[in-house]
Amino acid sequence: MANIVTGIGTSHVPSVGAVIDNGKEQDPYWKPLFDGYQPARDWIQDNMPDVAIVVYNDHASAFGLNLIPTFTLGVAEEFPPADEGYGPRKVPTAVGDPDLAWHLAESLILDEFDMTIANEMSVDHGCTVPLSIMFDKPEQWPCKIIPLCVNVIQYPPPTGKRCFDLGKAIRKAVEAYDKDIKVAIFGTGGMSHQLQGERAGLVNAEFDQSFLDRLTTDPVGLTKIPHVEYMREAGSEGIELVMWLIMRGAMGDDASETYKFYHVPASNTGAGLIVLEDGSQK
């Protein structure tokens, strides 16, 4: 059967993509961040999945205020990089896995999660930057990609508990798939940042680092954080952290931390990265 073997939690700061695309990783401002990414990049090369489910939020590229699905699952053959106003990133088109994606859609909907099914969808920096963080600049992404887009832009977003429970349902679905493949799941977004208003530029390193620690020590406790606490402690865009809980729910109770890294500043945010492994695989 298929197994979820790896969970990746990472920020998806758009400027990180621009730095990679323009070869500026060793510039003094960015070098500490990319030095911190390197151990995770080295690790994934030795533990490459066959498929990555990437949980992220769209930034008005594929969706807008005219259509706001809470959870969207991409089932297409491929997902091109979106034009976010300055041309698409020059990164590979994400090759999908329609067989697994449709299996997930059926299982999740019958498990009473109301998924929107996307037969055609471009993916913006929310999806492509995490791939670049882990896989650098390959000619093609080294595994198939299933995008899972979550609304954290327009209130109300899903709760942390709903996201965690969706992760558990994804794990159940993957384990019922009849092909022997290794699956990774990415939870992306955050960490603390606010892009507008009087608190623009807010970074709460204490909150961010506590969240990273609790992904292994107290994931159920994280599911109880209300929306208002994310916004108060981590800024208006800190709500993106609920997407990391989909990843954590999919990893099961015995997941363990393999690598963790946190850096401030990355543009106007706190940047975090964590690698979890399924306990049965160690």
N, C-alpha and C positions, 0 to 999 in steps of 0.2 A: 504494500500500500504506500501511498504518498505520506510524507512526514514534513512537518514544519520543524526545521532544525536550527534556524537562526532568526533572531529578532534584532533589528537595527532601529535605534531611536536617534534621529538627527534633526538639527535645524535645517531650514532650506533657504537661507539668506540669498536673495537674488544677486547681490554683489559678489558672492563667492563664485557663482557661475561665471560672472564677467571676468574675475581674476583668473580662473582656470582657462577660459577661452582665449585670454590675451597673454597667457604665459607669465603672469606676475606673481606666482606663488612664492617666490623667494624675495620679493620686495620686503623691506624691513617691517612694514606694518603687518603684512600677511604671513610672514614666515612662521611665527609661533603657532598660528592656527593650523597651517598645513603640516608642520612638524608633528602636531598632535593628532592629525588625521592618519599619518603614515602607518602606525602600528595596526590600525583597523584595516587599512588597505592591504597591508602585508598578510594579515590574517585571512581576509576574504579570498585571497588568491589560493590559499591552501584549503579553503572550505567553500568552494564555489557552489551556489545552488543551481538547480536547473531552471527554476522559476522564481521571480521575486514579485510578491504582491506589495505594491507601493501605495500606502495610505497617505493622502495629501489633500490640500485644498486648492481649488482653482481660484485664480485672481482675476476674474472677469475676462477670461480668455475663451473658455468653452461655454461658460454660463454667465448670466447677468441677472438683473433684478426681474427680468421677464420670466425667468425659469430658475427656481431655487430648489433642486432636489436635496434631501438630507444626505442620502447615501447613493452614490452612482458607481456602478461596476462596469468597467470596460470589457467588452467581449469580442472586440474586433481583432482582425489579423495583425494590424499595426496601428501605432499611435504617433503621428508626426509631432515634432516640436512646434509649439504655438508661436505665432508672431505677437509679442506683447507690446508692440508699438515701435520697436527698433529692429524689427526683423527677427526671424526664428533663431534661436541659438544654433550654432553649427555643431550639433551633437547628433549621434545616430538616431534614426527613427526607432522607436521602441517596438520590437516584434512581440506580438501578443501570443497567448495560448488559449484560443477559443474553446477547446475541449474542456480544459480545467475551469475556465471562466464561466462557461455555461453550467457546468456541474456546480460551481459555487453559487451561481444565481438561483438554480433550482433548490438547492439545499437550504440556502438562507431564506428564501421567500417562504418555503414550506415550514421553516422554523419560525415564521412570523416576523421576519425583518423585511420591511417594505423597500426593496432595492429598486432603484431606477437602472435600467439596462441601456448601456450606450453601445450601439453598433458602429458608431463613428464618433471620434473625439480626438482633438489635439490635446497635448499635455504641456503645461507651462513650467516655469522654474520650480514650482512646488514639487513636481515629480522629477524633473531632469537634474536639478542641483543635487539632491541626495544620491542619484546614480553617479554623478561626477565625483562627489565626495568619496564614495566607496570604490569606484572603478576607474577614476581618472579620465583619460582621453583615448579610449579604444576606437578602432575603426567601426566596430559594432558592439553593442552592449553584450556582455558575456553570458547573459541568461535571458530567458523570455520574461516579459513584463506584463503584469495585470494591474492596471491602475484602479484604485478605489478612492473616489473623490468624496470628501465630506464637507458639508456646509458649516463653516465657522465664520462666515462673513456677515450674513444677515440673521439677526436675532429671530427666533431662538435656535441656537445650535443644539445638537444632541448632548445629553449629560455624559459625564465621565463614566457613570455606571452603564449607560446604554452602549457606549463605545466598548467598554471592557467586555460586556456580554456579547457584543457582535464579534469580538475577537475569539471568544470561546466557541461561538457558532462556526466561525471560519475554520478553527482547528478541527472541529467535528467533521466539517465538510471535506477538508483536505484528507483526513484520515480515512474517509469513506471512498476516496478516489482510487480506482483500480490500477493505476500506473505507478511503478516504483520510481518515484522522483523525489528529489530534495527541494523543499520550498523554504524561501526566506520571506519574512514580512517586515516591511519598513513602516515605522510610525514617524511622521515628519511634522515639521512646523516649530513655532516658538524658537528659542525659549522666551524669556521675558523681553518684551519690546512694545513700544507704543509709537505709532507713526504720526500722530496728530494731537492737537490740543496743548494744554498747559503742561502735561506730563510727557510730551514727545521726547523720545530718547531715554525713557525710563529703563533701567536695568536693575533687577533685584537678584544679585548673585546668590544670596542666601536662600531664597525661594527656589531658584533654579537647581542649585546643588542638592538641596533637600529632596526635590522631585526626583532627580537622578538616583539618589541613594534609595529612596523608597520604592523605586521600580523593582528592586530585589527584596528589600526588607519589609515593605508594607504596601503592596500593590492594591489590596482591597481598601486600605485607608485612603489611597489616592482617588478611588472611585467616589468618595463621599465629598470631595471638594466641590462646592457649588460654583456656578458661573460667576457670581459676584466676587468670590474670593480670587479666582484667576485674574479678573480684571483689576481688582484692587491691588493685589500683590505683584502681578506680572504684566500689567498693562493691558490695553484693549486687545492687542494681538496675542497676548499670552494665552488666550482661550484656545489657541491652536494645539496646546499640549494635550487636550482630550484625545487627539488622534494617536498619540503615543500609547494610550490605553487600549486601543484596538490591537496594536502590536503586542502589548503585554498580556492581554487576555488570550491571545492566540498561542502564547508560549507555554502555557500550563503552569501548574503550581511549583514544579521543581526546576524552573529555569534558573540559571546561574549567570552571574556577570563574568564576562571574559575581558572586557576592556571598557574604560570610561574616561572621558576627557571633557573639560569645560574651559572656555576661554572668553575673556572680555577685553576689548570690544571686538566684535565682528560687524563692521558698519555701525549701526546704532542698536545692536542687539547683543544679548548673551548667547554664545553658540555652544551647544552641547552635543555629545555623541556617546552612545552606549551600545555595546555589542552583548547580546544575551545568547546563550546556547541552551538548547533543550537538554534537560537532565539525563534523558535516556540515551543521548548521543555521546556522552562524555565517558 
